[in-house]
Amino acid sequence: MADNGWVTLPFDQAVLVNPPVRLERGEVYPFVDMQAVDPGSRSVGPSELREFKGGGSRFMNGDTLMARITPCLENGKIARYAASKAEEVGHGSTEFIVIRGRPNVTDNGFAYYLTKWDGVRQYCISQMTGSSGRQRVPTSALSHREVTIPPLKEQEAIACILGTLDDKIELNRQMNRTLEEMARAIFKSWFVDFDPVRAKAAVRREHPKWTDEQVSRAACPNLKPEIAALFPDSFEDSELGEIPKGWSVESLDKTAHFLNGLALQKYPPTGEETLPVIKIAQLRSGNTTGADRCNIDLPVEYVVEDGDVLFSWSGSLECVLWSGGNGALNQHLFKVTSAQYPKWFYYLWINHHLPQFRHIAAGKATTMGHIQRHHLSDAKVIVPGQPLVSLTSDLLGSIIERVVHNNIQSRTLAALRDTLLPKLISGELRVPDAERIAGRCV
């Protein structure tokens, strides 16, 4: 033991590995599937309620679930089980190793970050055995990796510093879910279901002699008067049926430009300056960790920046507000822009059509489902008057900007956490210094 109270122990003596948890066969408990573990989130909740049949992993609230298989562990699938007090115990995939702080030796929160630390995670990856594609970490390997741990009070402080950063990241994630739901609900109500128009039409039928202002105030009491006034109070026929009077129908690919990515293997990295290649995997993860690289000598329109709308048209069809930093647009992805309409307009219309696009892709008799250009033409967009689009931008545009801002902030916080973690775990950086650094960013 060193003078500072740090002690070196085998990993499986510093923490409890697969500690016993009492579950009754035939009873129903919360179940966690590997698919539910998001590498970008510290916590994972129950996937469903499932009967316990005696196999798989067992855990309690606060335990760390570490994937033991490839590629899940390489992708960072490590999370703490978090559920309501009524669901304190649970079970899950056989491919989890359960880690818990050892009483009087390790704090449970510190045990999570110790497991996330590359000194442990990369060691576990190096110990995988089995056939290609189905390799896994043998639990016995954990007895051979030694770790040096600080006294409990320092462990708690380390977990608190890193946990504060993770808490802010999680708060941003929750806030963004709420903001996205709010934006989509408003968009659907106004531009798909035409709720303000229907309400004004009903009031107009009942009070034909009222002024437009009276109709708007009565029909849309919760809308700003200047916005309510821009919704018509009647409908007209169109190729899609009745739409608000004065509005028009356009094809999705007429409202925005869909730029297909490049085959970036033709731009191999040269020199010191390179760009990460943004493929479908990066689109889904929201970052460029582990991405391939390409050289920077590509047309500027193929450079992706924070806030760009990216849409994958094959494989896993997704449409996202990119917030993972500069990169290069790979084939199978569209960068979507418009010289005529604001970002919120085409972003929300793409997401409105996304379920149908996924249905089309799922029906393709190929190994990788996809949509084609004509599907963008077939997808229709209902376009309101320009004054309403402009005023709506103050609301929906600001929501979209806030989502991007929160994502960029989370990326910065995650980078700080990932920088602090190994330095704190190794003792290279002490708690007071880390507190000052983290305090400036949260």
C-alpha positions as CSV (number, residue, x, y, z in Angstrom):
1,M,0.0,0.0,0.0
2,A,1.4,3.4,-1.0
3,D,1.6,6.4,1.4
4,N,-1.4,8.0,-0.2
5,G,-3.6,5.1,0.7
6,W,-3.9,3.7,-2.8
7,V,-3.8,-0.1,-3.0
8,T,-3.2,-2.6,-5.8
9,L,-5.6,-5.5,-6.1
10,P,-6.7,-8.0,-8.8
11,F,-9.9,-6.6,-10.4
12,D,-12.1,-9.4,-9.1
13,Q,-10.9,-8.6,-5.5
14,A,-11.4,-4.9,-5.9
15,V,-15.0,-5.4,-7.0
16,L,-17.6,-8.1,-6.8
17,V,-18.0,-10.0,-10.1
18,N,-21.4,-11.6,-10.8
19,P,-22.5,-11.2,-7.1
20,P,-25.4,-13.4,-6.1
21,V,-28.9,-12.0,-6.4
22,R,-31.9,-14.0,-5.2
23,L,-34.6,-14.4,-7.9
24,E,-37.5,-17.0,-7.8
25,R,-37.9,-19.3,-10.8
26,G,-41.3,-18.7,-12.5
27,E,-41.6,-15.2,-11.1
28,V,-41.7,-12.1,-13.4
29,Y,-38.9,-9.5,-13.1
30,P,-37.6,-6.6,-15.1
31,F,-35.4,-7.9,-18.0
32,V,-32.6,-6.0,-19.7
33,D,-31.7,-6.9,-23.3
34,M,-28.2,-6.1,-24.7
35,Q,-29.9,-4.0,-27.4
36,A,-31.2,-1.6,-24.6
37,V,-27.6,-0.6,-23.6
38,D,-26.7,2.7,-25.2
39,P,-22.9,3.3,-25.2
40,G,-23.6,7.0,-24.9
41,S,-25.7,6.7,-21.7
42,R,-24.5,5.8,-18.2
43,S,-27.7,4.0,-17.2
44,V,-30.0,1.4,-18.6
45,G,-33.5,0.6,-17.5
46,P,-35.7,-2.5,-18.0
47,S,-36.5,-3.6,-21.5
48,E,-39.5,-5.5,-20.5
49,L,-41.0,-7.8,-17.8
50,R,-40.0,-11.4,-18.3
51,E,-40.3,-14.7,-16.4
52,F,-37.1,-15.7,-14.7
53,K,-36.1,-19.3,-15.7
54,G,-32.8,-19.6,-13.9
55,G,-30.4,-18.5,-16.6
56,G,-28.7,-15.3,-17.7
57,S,-27.4,-12.5,-15.5
58,R,-28.9,-11.2,-12.3
59,F,-28.4,-7.7,-10.8
60,M,-29.6,-5.0,-8.4
61,N,-30.1,-1.3,-8.9
62,G,-26.7,0.4,-9.2
63,D,-24.9,-2.7,-10.5
64,T,-22.7,-2.3,-13.6
65,L,-23.6,-4.4,-16.6
66,M,-20.6,-5.0,-18.9
67,A,-21.1,-6.7,-22.3
68,R,-18.8,-9.7,-22.6
69,I,-19.2,-10.3,-26.3
70,T,-17.8,-8.8,-29.5
71,P,-18.6,-6.2,-30.9
72,C,-20.7,-5.0,-28.0
73,L,-17.8,-4.5,-25.6
74,E,-15.7,-2.8,-28.3
75,N,-18.6,-0.4,-28.9
76,G,-18.6,0.5,-25.2
77,K,-21.8,-1.3,-24.0
78,I,-21.3,-0.8,-20.3
79,A,-24.1,0.8,-18.1
80,R,-25.5,0.8,-14.6
81,Y,-28.8,-0.8,-14.1
82,A,-31.3,1.9,-13.0
83,A,-35.0,1.2,-12.3
84,S,-37.6,2.2,-9.8
85,K,-37.4,0.9,-6.2
86,A,-40.1,-1.5,-7.0
87,E,-37.9,-3.0,-9.7
88,E,-34.7,-3.1,-7.5
89,V,-33.7,-6.6,-8.8
90,G,-33.7,-7.7,-12.4
91,H,-32.2,-10.2,-14.9
92,G,-30.8,-10.0,-18.3
93,S,-28.8,-11.3,-21.2
94,T,-26.4,-14.2,-20.6
95,E,-23.8,-11.9,-22.3
96,F,-23.5,-9.5,-19.4
97,I,-20.9,-9.6,-16.7
98,V,-22.3,-7.9,-13.5
99,I,-19.9,-5.7,-11.5
100,R,-20.6,-4.3,-8.1
101,G,-18.5,-2.3,-5.6
102,R,-17.0,-4.5,-2.9
103,P,-18.1,-3.5,0.7
104,N,-15.5,-1.4,2.5
105,V,-13.2,-1.7,-0.6
106,T,-14.9,0.1,-3.6
107,D,-17.7,2.5,-4.0
108,N,-20.4,1.3,-6.4
109,G,-20.2,4.4,-8.6
110,F,-16.4,4.2,-8.7
111,A,-16.7,0.5,-9.8
112,Y,-18.7,1.6,-12.8
113,Y,-16.0,4.1,-13.9
114,L,-13.3,1.6,-13.2
115,T,-15.0,-0.8,-15.5
116,K,-15.4,1.9,-18.2
117,W,-11.7,2.8,-17.9
118,D,-9.8,1.6,-20.9
119,G,-7.3,-0.1,-18.6
120,V,-10.0,-2.6,-17.8
121,R,-12.2,-2.5,-20.9
122,Q,-9.3,-3.0,-23.4
123,Y,-7.8,-5.7,-21.2
124,C,-11.1,-7.6,-21.3
125,I,-11.3,-7.2,-25.0
126,S,-7.7,-8.6,-25.3
127,Q,-8.8,-11.7,-23.3
128,M,-11.8,-12.6,-25.5
129,T,-11.9,-16.3,-26.6
130,G,-14.0,-18.2,-29.0
131,S,-14.8,-18.4,-32.7
132,S,-14.7,-15.3,-34.9
133,G,-17.8,-13.2,-34.5
134,R,-18.8,-14.9,-31.2
135,Q,-15.9,-14.1,-29.0
136,R,-16.5,-13.4,-25.3
137,V,-14.6,-12.4,-22.2
138,P,-14.1,-15.4,-19.8
139,T,-15.0,-14.3,-16.3
140,S,-11.8,-16.0,-15.0
141,A,-9.7,-13.4,-16.9
142,L,-10.8,-10.7,-14.5
143,S,-8.6,-12.2,-11.8
144,H,-5.5,-11.5,-13.8
145,R,-5.9,-7.7,-14.3
146,E,-4.5,-5.7,-11.4
147,V,-6.0,-2.3,-10.6
148,T,-4.8,0.4,-8.2
149,I,-7.6,2.0,-6.3
150,P,-7.7,5.0,-3.9
151,P,-9.3,5.2,-0.5
152,L,-13.1,5.1,-0.4
153,K,-13.6,8.8,0.2
154,E,-11.5,9.6,-2.9
155,Q,-13.3,7.0,-4.9
156,E,-16.6,8.7,-4.0
157,A,-15.2,12.1,-5.0
158,I,-14.0,10.7,-8.3
159,A,-17.4,9.1,-9.0
160,C,-19.1,12.4,-8.1
161,I,-17.0,14.4,-10.5
162,L,-17.5,12.1,-13.4
163,G,-21.1,11.5,-12.5
164,T,-21.8,15.2,-12.5
165,L,-20.6,15.4,-16.1
166,D,-22.7,12.3,-17.0
167,D,-25.7,13.8,-15.2
168,K,-25.5,16.9,-17.4
169,I,-25.1,14.8,-20.5
170,E,-28.2,12.8,-19.5
171,L,-30.2,15.9,-18.7
172,N,-29.4,17.2,-22.2
173,R,-30.5,13.9,-23.7
174,Q,-33.8,14.1,-21.8
175,M,-34.3,17.7,-22.7
176,N,-33.7,17.0,-26.4
177,R,-36.2,14.1,-26.3
178,T,-38.8,16.6,-24.9
179,L,-37.8,19.3,-27.4
180,E,-38.0,16.9,-30.4
181,E,-41.4,15.5,-29.2
182,M,-42.7,19.1,-28.8
183,A,-41.5,20.1,-32.3
184,R,-43.0,17.1,-33.9
185,A,-46.3,17.5,-32.1
186,I,-46.6,21.2,-33.1
187,F,-45.6,20.4,-36.7
188,K,-48.1,17.5,-37.0
189,S,-50.9,19.6,-35.4
190,W,-50.3,22.6,-37.7
191,F,-49.1,21.2,-41.0
192,V,-50.4,17.7,-41.2
193,D,-53.6,17.6,-39.2
194,F,-54.4,21.3,-39.8
195,D,-55.9,21.7,-36.3
196,P,-55.8,25.6,-36.3
197,V,-57.5,25.7,-39.7
198,R,-60.2,23.2,-38.7
199,A,-60.8,25.2,-35.5
200,K,-61.1,28.5,-37.4
201,A,-63.4,26.9,-40.0
202,A,-65.7,25.6,-37.3
203,V,-65.9,29.0,-35.7
204,R,-66.4,30.7,-39.0
205,R,-69.4,28.4,-39.8
206,E,-70.9,29.2,-36.5
207,H,-70.2,33.0,-36.7
208,P,-70.1,34.0,-40.3
209,K,-70.2,37.7,-39.6
210,W,-67.3,37.8,-37.1
211,T,-64.1,39.5,-38.1
212,D,-61.0,37.5,-38.9
213,E,-59.5,38.7,-35.6
214,Q,-62.6,37.5,-33.6
215,V,-62.4,34.1,-35.4
216,S,-58.7,33.7,-34.7
217,R,-59.0,34.6,-31.0
218,A,-61.9,32.3,-30.4
219,A,-60.5,29.3,-32.4
220,C,-56.9,29.6,-31.4
221,P,-56.7,31.1,-27.9
222,N,-53.4,29.4,-27.2
223,L,-51.6,30.7,-30.3
224,K,-49.9,34.1,-30.6
225,P,-52.4,36.3,-32.5
226,E,-49.9,37.1,-35.3
227,I,-49.5,33.3,-35.9
228,A,-53.2,32.4,-35.6
229,A,-54.1,35.2,-38.1
230,L,-51.9,33.5,-40.8
231,F,-53.9,30.2,-40.7
232,P,-56.8,30.2,-43.2
233,D,-60.3,29.4,-42.1
234,S,-61.3,27.2,-45.0
235,F,-60.1,24.3,-47.2
236,E,-59.6,23.6,-50.9
237,D,-59.1,20.5,-53.0
238,S,-55.7,19.2,-54.0
239,E,-54.1,16.0,-55.2
240,L,-53.9,14.9,-51.5
241,G,-57.5,15.8,-50.8
242,E,-58.5,18.9,-48.8
243,I,-55.7,21.2,-47.7
244,P,-55.9,24.7,-46.2
245,K,-56.9,27.3,-48.7
246,G,-53.9,29.0,-50.3
247,W,-51.5,26.3,-49.4
248,S,-49.8,24.1,-52.0
249,V,-48.5,20.5,-52.5
250,E,-44.9,19.8,-53.5
251,S,-42.6,16.8,-53.7
252,L,-40.2,16.4,-50.9
253,D,-37.2,16.6,-53.3
254,K,-38.5,20.0,-54.5
255,T,-38.4,21.5,-51.1
256,A,-34.8,20.5,-50.4
257,H,-31.6,19.3,-52.1
258,F,-30.5,15.8,-51.3
259,L,-26.8,15.5,-51.8
260,N,-25.6,11.9,-52.0
261,G,-22.2,11.2,-50.4
262,L,-19.0,10.1,-52.0
263,A,-17.2,6.8,-52.2
264,L,-14.6,8.1,-49.8
265,Q,-12.2,5.1,-50.2
266,K,-11.2,7.1,-53.3
267,Y,-9.9,9.9,-50.9
268,P,-7.4,8.0,-48.7
269,P,-5.8,10.0,-45.9
270,T,-2.7,11.8,-46.9
271,G,-0.6,14.1,-44.7
272,E,-1.5,15.1,-41.2
273,E,-4.8,16.8,-41.9
274,T,-7.7,14.3,-42.4
275,L,-11.4,14.2,-41.8
276,P,-13.4,11.4,-40.2
277,V,-15.7,9.5,-42.6
278,I,-19.3,9.8,-41.6
279,K,-21.1,6.5,-42.4
280,I,-24.4,5.0,-41.2
281,A,-22.6,3.7,-38.0
282,Q,-21.5,7.3,-37.1
283,L,-24.9,8.6,-38.0
284,R,-26.5,6.2,-35.4
285,S,-23.9,6.8,-32.7
286,G,-23.8,10.6,-33.2
287,N,-20.0,10.7,-33.0
288,T,-16.9,9.8,-35.1
289,T,-15.1,7.7,-32.5
290,G,-13.2,5.0,-34.4
291,A,-14.3,6.3,-37.8
292,D,-12.3,5.8,-41.0
293,R,-10.3,8.8,-42.2
294,C,-10.1,10.5,-45.6
295,N,-8.1,13.4,-46.9
296,I,-9.4,16.9,-46.9
297,D,-9.1,17.5,-50.6
298,L,-12.8,16.9,-51.4
299,P,-15.5,19.3,-52.7
300,V,-16.6,21.6,-49.9
301,E,-20.2,20.6,-50.2
302,Y,-19.3,17.1,-49.0
303,V,-17.9,18.4,-45.7
304,V,-20.4,17.9,-42.9
305,E,-20.7,20.4,-40.0
306,D,-22.6,20.6,-36.8
307,G,-26.3,21.3,-37.4
308,D,-26.4,19.7,-40.8
309,V,-29.4,17.4,-41.6
310,L,-28.2,13.9,-42.5
311,F,-30.4,11.2,-43.9
312,S,-29.4,7.6,-44.5
313,W,-31.2,6.2,-47.5
314,S,-30.1,2.5,-47.1
315,G,-29.6,0.1,-44.4
316,S,-30.8,1.7,-41.2
317,L,-32.8,4.6,-42.4
318,E,-32.3,7.6,-40.0
319,C,-32.7,11.3,-40.3
320,V,-30.7,13.3,-37.7
321,L,-29.4,16.7,-36.8
322,W,-25.7,16.0,-36.9
323,S,-23.7,17.2,-33.9
324,G,-20.6,15.1,-34.0
325,G,-18.2,17.6,-35.4
326,N,-16.8,18.1,-38.9
327,G,-16.6,15.1,-41.1
328,A,-16.9,13.8,-44.7
329,L,-20.2,12.6,-46.2
330,N,-20.0,9.0,-47.2
331,Q,-22.1,7.3,-49.8
332,H,-25.5,6.0,-48.7
333,L,-26.0,9.3,-46.8
334,F,-27.7,12.4,-48.0
335,K,-26.8,15.9,-46.7
336,V,-30.1,17.8,-46.9
337,T,-30.2,21.6,-47.5
338,S,-32.6,24.1,-48.9
339,A,-32.2,27.6,-50.4
340,Q,-36.0,28.2,-50.0
341,Y,-37.1,26.6,-46.8
342,P,-35.8,26.7,-43.2
343,K,-34.1,23.6,-41.7
344,W,-37.0,22.8,-39.3
345,F,-39.3,22.5,-42.3
346,Y,-37.5,19.9,-44.4
347,Y,-36.1,18.1,-41.3
348,L,-39.6,17.5,-39.8
349,W,-41.1,16.6,-43.2
350,I,-38.4,14.0,-43.8
351,N,-39.1,12.5,-40.3
352,H,-42.8,12.6,-41.1
353,H,-42.2,10.4,-44.1
354,L,-39.5,8.2,-42.5
355,P,-41.9,5.4,-41.4
356,Q,-43.0,5.0,-45.0
357,F,-39.5,5.1,-46.3
358,R,-38.5,2.4,-43.8
359,H,-41.5,0.3,-44.9
360,I,-40.4,0.6,-48.5
361,A,-36.8,-0.3,-47.6
362,A,-37.9,-3.3,-45.6
363,G,-39.7,-4.7,-48.7
364,K,-36.6,-4.7,-50.8
365,A,-35.4,-8.2,-51.8
366,T,-31.7,-7.3,-51.1
367,T,-29.3,-7.7,-48.2
368,M,-29.5,-3.9,-47.6
369,G,-32.9,-2.3,-47.9
370,H,-33.0,1.2,-49.4
371,I,-35.1,3.8,-51.0
372,Q,-34.6,5.4,-54.5
373,R,-34.7,9.0,-55.7
374,H,-38.3,8.6,-57.0
375,H,-39.5,7.8,-53.5
376,L,-38.4,11.4,-52.5
377,S,-40.5,12.6,-55.5
378,D,-43.5,10.5,-54.5
379,A,-43.4,11.8,-50.9
380,K,-45.5,14.9,-50.7
381,V,-45.1,18.0,-48.6
382,I,-47.9,20.5,-47.8
383,V,-46.5,24.1,-48.0
384,P,-48.2,26.9,-46.1
385,G,-47.8,30.5,-47.0
386,Q,-44.3,32.1,-46.7
387,P,-45.4,34.5,-43.9
388,L,-46.5,31.5,-41.7
389,V,-43.3,29.6,-42.5
390,S,-41.3,32.7,-41.4
391,L,-43.1,33.2,-38.2
392,T,-43.1,29.5,-37.3
393,S,-39.3,29.6,-37.6
394,D,-39.2,31.7,-34.5
395,L,-40.7,28.7,-32.6
396,L,-39.7,25.5,-34.4
397,G,-36.4,26.9,-35.7
398,S,-35.3,27.9,-32.1
399,I,-36.3,24.4,-30.9
400,I,-34.1,22.8,-33.5
401,E,-31.2,25.1,-32.7
402,R,-31.5,24.2,-29.0
403,V,-31.3,20.5,-29.8
404,V,-28.1,21.0,-31.7
405,H,-26.7,23.2,-29.0
406,N,-27.4,20.7,-26.3
407,N,-25.8,17.9,-28.4
408,I,-22.7,19.9,-29.0
409,Q,-22.4,20.7,-25.3
410,S,-22.9,17.0,-24.5
411,R,-20.1,16.1,-26.9
412,T,-17.8,18.6,-25.1
413,L,-18.7,17.2,-21.7
414,A,-18.2,13.6,-22.8
415,A,-14.7,14.5,-24.2
416,L,-13.9,16.1,-20.8
417,R,-15.2,13.1,-18.9
418,D,-13.2,10.7,-21.1
419,T,-10.1,12.9,-20.6
420,L,-10.5,13.0,-16.8
421,L,-11.4,9.4,-16.3
422,P,-8.0,7.7,-16.9
423,K,-6.1,10.5,-15.2
424,L,-8.3,10.2,-12.0
425,I,-8.2,6.4,-12.1
426,S,-4.4,6.4,-12.4
427,G,-3.9,9.1,-9.8
428,E,-2.2,11.4,-12.4
429,L,-4.8,14.0,-11.6
430,R,-6.1,14.6,-8.1
431,V,-9.6,15.3,-7.1
432,P,-9.3,19.1,-6.3
433,D,-7.7,19.8,-9.7
434,A,-10.4,17.8,-11.5
435,E,-13.2,19.5,-9.5
436,R,-11.9,22.9,-10.7
437,I,-11.7,21.7,-14.4
438,A,-15.1,20.1,-14.3
439,G,-16.7,23.0,-12.5
440,R,-15.8,25.4,-15.3
441,C,-17.8,23.3,-17.8
442,V,-21.0,22.3,-16.0
